[in-house]
């Protein structure tokens, strides 16, 4: 009976005897680890752990080849140190990875939505710009047509002015010629209409 009491006291004291080793480790993936009563393969088995199980480090053997652990069932045992890892198993990392993937997917969706919004805005601005360009081209064509019509009108007016100027000059030349001809004719006719008296007649008077 006293041995059982001593064993219970020893077990309860052991976790506080080595605080420096109180660290969490994980059983490496894809293996099953056997729990032993002591730090050697010569000790008997007391159970096993599955890959990815979490354990707490209690102590290490002198050569470091075995580690004393406490599992999640509160069992104390020794296992080979090389079977422990600081990285959680894939089973425990999977939910975290899935959460990260979901977060990344949400970011991708948001980026896609932002990209689509930018594309829609760009297309809308492009349509507006194209519409303005079409309006400007239409206005340009109308102005060019109006300019061509004005140029034709100016050319027509210039031709009319030239023709009117030539006609006016022709009229003036014609009138001048007629006046000159009339004067010449009058000069020829006046001596006959009003003949001059002879000088002797003047002396007789």
Secondary structure as UniProt FT lines:
FT   HELIX           2..17
FT   HELIX           19..21
FT   STRAND          23..27
FT   TURN            29..30
FT   STRAND          32..36
FT   TURN            41..42
FT   STRAND          45..50
FT   TURN            51..52
FT   STRAND          54..60
FT   TURN            62..63
FT   STRAND          66..71
FT   TURN            72..73
FT   STRAND          76..80
FT   HELIX           81..83
FT   STRAND          84..85
FT   HELIX           90..193
FT   HELIX           199..204
//
